[in-house]
Each structure stands twice: as C-alpha cells, then as structure tokens.
C-alpha cells in the first residue's frame, strides 16, 4: 500500500514540475526581452558572489565540527556498550 502511495506522490511531483516547466517556457516565449534581462541580472549577481570563499568557509566549518561530532558519537557508543554489559 505504501509503495502505491509513494508512486502516486512521485507522479504528482513529476506532473507539477512538468507543468511549471511548460508555464516557464510559455512565459519566456511571451516576454523574451524581460526574460533575457532577468537572466542577465541573475547571472551578474551570481558572478559577484564570492563563491570560492564561501566554499572554503564551509570546508573549514566542516573540519571544525568533525572532532566534536566524532567525540559525541564515541561517547554515545560507549554508553550503549555499558548499558548492554549491565543487562547481561
């Protein structure tokens, strides 16, 4: 039953995406100059973003978080092992 519901949901999502894509194509065909200007504006803004520095900051943040997360995971496993030993 669950599989049928998931298939139905997936079909609805695909249908909605296809409809949005078709609506977008129609809008571009009706307003080509406006669409081109919006595309140029978005492209310019994306070019101005410091993506390299944002990526480096994300990598540094991930490396900073790895040690505490690993420590917390190890402590939780240790607690599980102690509880399992008490039960036996």
N, C-alpha and C positions, 0 to 999 in steps of 0.2 A: 504494500500500500504506500509505504514511504517513497519507494522508487518512482511510482506513478506521479506522486505529488512533486517530487524533485524534477521530473521530466516536464511536467506541466509548467512549473515555475521557470525552468530554463527556456522553455518555448516562449513564455510570455516576455522574458527578458530579451530574447533574440528579436521577437516581434517589435518590442518597444525601441530597441536600438536601430532596427531597420527603418522604422517609421521616423525616428529622429534624424537619421542619415538622409532619408528621402526629403524630409522637410528642410534640412540644411542645404541640400543640393538645389531645391526649388528656390530658396531664399537667395542663394548666390546667383542663380540664373536671372532672378528678377532685379537684383541690386548688385551688379558686378563691380561698379566703382566703389560703392560703400564697403563691400566685402574685401576688395583689394586694399583699401585704406586701413581697414581694421586689421587685416593680416600683416600689413607693413608695420603698423603700430605695435602689435603684439610681438612681432619679430624684433623690432628695435628694443622694446623693453626687455625681452629675454636676452638680447645681446649685451645689455647693460648690467645684467645681474652678475655678481662675482661668483659664478658657479664653481670655479676652481677652489676658491677659498671656502665656500660653503661645504664642498665635498671634503676638503681637508679637515675642517672643523668637525664634521660628522665622524670621520675616521678617528680623530683624536678623542672624541667623546666616547666612541665605542671602545677604544682601548682603555680609557679611563674607567669604564663601567665593568669591564670583563673581570677584573680581580674581585671586586665586592660580590658580583653575581656568582662567581665560582665559589667563593667562600661561603656564601649563604646556601648554595646548593650542597656543598660538602657537609655543612652543619646539619641540614635537613636530613641527608642520608645517614649521618651518624646517629641522629635522634631516632630515625626509623630502625636502624640496626639495634640500638639499645632497647627500644620497645620490643622488638622481635625476640631479643635474648631474654628479656624478662618474662615473656609469655611462655617460652619453652621451659 
